[in-house]
Amino acid sequence: MNPILECQSVTKKYTGFTALSDVNLTLERGRIIGLLGPNGSGKTTLLKLINNLLVPDSGKIYIAGINPGMETKKIISYLPEKTYLADWMSVEQAIKFFQDFYEDFDSKKANAMLADLEIDPKSKLKTLSKGTKEKVQLILVMSRQAELYCLDEPIGGVDPASRDYILNTIISNYRENATVLISTHLIADIEKILDEVVFLKQGSVFLHSSVDDVRIQEGKSIDSLFREVFKC
């Protein structure tokens, strides 16, 4: 079976700035992987390349063995860092939108998670707090039966009390052979659910390792190693 993601010497430049430089990375299926690095390290750029929102200047990206495009959108579920749902929508209209757009969307699962978080499906998105909107978006993304979930700061805007629920939502709502790629700066909160980590430093892969190997070889937590590498 093909790896879910392969990056071969991927470089992406903006005017006067190199966001990613010669990135080589292979991610296997059935893993929860932390994509970690300080602001400006290239995390969001990499997620956008994977989701075909940007095109690399050089190098190749393969999703399940094929180039990013219309076919890969069917197997990737993407949570961007910024809210993208229209404010005029109600929560139930957003669910209907996803149901119409994605064949693999499970509306029963989405409504069950809304009930758990006591979010009224009839609420207009414009009336919800930033944190609640982010919960709704995560529910929509995790209610798809995707092969790769790309989550850009999924817990960044929610209160600490909701983080455990959201992390449990992530680990309990993806298929066994699917992969979850999570970009975050809240490493201590998310470390407990990770199988692997990828450290991006100045647009390059500094480290790609299993969490267990880091703890055994370095004798420290992912959060501690991150702080040491990036002098946080």
Order of alpha helices (4+ residues) and beta strands (2+ residues): beta-beta-beta-alpha-beta-alpha-beta-alpha-alpha-alpha-beta-alpha-beta-alpha-beta-beta-alpha-alpha
